[in-house]
Amino acid sequence: MAYANLLVEREGAIAIIILNRPKVLNALNQDTMNELVGALEALDRDDEIRCVILTGSDRAFAAGADVNEMAQATPVDMLSGYRFQQWERIRKLSKPLIAAVRGYALGGGCELAMLCDMIIAGESARFGQPEINIGIMPGAGGTQRLTRAVGKARAMEIVLTGRHVSAAEADTMGLVNRVVPDEVVLDEARKLAHEIAGKPPVAVRLAKDAILKAFDTTLEGGLDYERKLFYLLFSTEDKREGIEAFLAKRPPQFMGR
């Protein structure tokens, strides 16, 4: 399918989505978000795809929301535009989503990177929530996901000052998985995606679900949820194949069943 603001590539069991609005540093307008959600959900339904990478350009992953769309907006405009329902649909994807970030990941771009399950950052990456500088605040999860990732004090400083955080600092804070040279960011993300794609798909899906549940419930509730998913995997063919392959000292052949 052709998109106006995205490029989609397939490499075996992984897919790569490239944000493609270079003239505005991949600013996230509504059309781009609509396309992104549509592309991600299509890949999530595709049995041949087991992991997805989301990236931008050398200069910017995404430099923020499109301010032009918000300049004259009223609260009712923002509410009726169903702007944040798109983000909730991304959050509900079952397959792992890896952000490969070079350049700016600011405002909505930072929130989009944090919405992904893992972040590979290039040395040029700059993260931040600068909404405070134009009289607003993060609205697509920035205050919540950033606080969970880096802690209250650091999140307060980043959100209330609007300052940018370097890739090295983001790594120290635990915001990203690792930092690599810019020229190998996508290669590193591909390597990780292919590694995950080689694992049993049902177990990957349920393990991702269980990890995300940790943010929504108590420890007791999360442990109970984890245990039920653990039991469920004992009904899969991949569980039997995995154990038989381990005992026979051969590579497993996972089929997603």
Secondary structure as UniProt FT lines:
FT   STRAND          6..11
FT   TURN            12..13
FT   STRAND          14..19
FT   HELIX           22..24
FT   TURN            25..26
FT   HELIX           30..45
FT   TURN            47..48
FT   STRAND          51..55
FT   STRAND          60..62
FT   HELIX           67..70
FT   TURN            71..72
FT   HELIX           75..80
FT   TURN            81..82
FT   HELIX           83..91
FT   STRAND          97..101
FT   STRAND          104..106
FT   HELIX           108..115
FT   STRAND          118..122
FT   TURN            123..124
FT   STRAND          126..128
FT   HELIX           130..134
FT   HELIX           142..150
FT   HELIX           152..161
FT   STRAND          165..166
FT   HELIX           167..173
FT   STRAND          178..180
FT   HELIX           182..184
FT   HELIX           185..197
FT   HELIX           201..213
FT   TURN            214..216
FT   HELIX           219..232
FT   HELIX           233..235
FT   HELIX           237..248
//
